[in-house]
Amino acid sequence: MLASAGNGILRSCRLTPRPKPKPFVPRPFLQITTKSKSTPVTPRMSSNFDPTPTPAADRLISVVSYTLPFFNSLHYGRYLFLQFPNLGLLFDPILPLVALYRSIPYSSFVAFFALYLGVVRNPSFSRYVRFNSMQAVTLDVLLVLPLLLQRIFTPGRTGLGLRLMVWAHNVLFLFTLVCFLYSVASCVLGRTPHLPFVADAASRQI
């Protein structure tokens, strides 16, 4: 009996296979992730956009300041007015203002120093008004330089010198006219005009 029981145990041990050990698989290291707080991205505004509207008084003063170089540039357009009479008809509505301006003795010097000392150097005005006034003053100074050169070199009444003088006067008048129209339109809309050859010099003085 014992022998038969032992043989049965041996057979059962031989028939039932041993389970194979599971292969060792290393676990990956735990990665600790921290939630980063998302910072809201605010859109950048362009430099030309001003969220606060420009007061009407600042616009009016800026528009009036640009009449100084415009009135002083009208004598540069006399050759264009002679060549194109219809062009002169466009300026007939402002002739009374021009006549009043020129009837005042030393009106150009008085307006220049009143604009520079009374507005540009006056901190009670806003930077918008001071910048536009400084642009008008700088443009008016540039208009004086051709007259000084004309008196020094005396181009004469005929020849190449006269042609160069006529061409320079026409260019100066058209340039000033375009600057005046652009500046007035920008000031009416409450924007800041940046005139070529003038804006950088004006910004350094403010």
Order of alpha helices (4+ residues) and beta strands (2+ residues): alpha-alpha-alpha-alpha-alpha-alpha-alpha-alpha-alpha-alpha
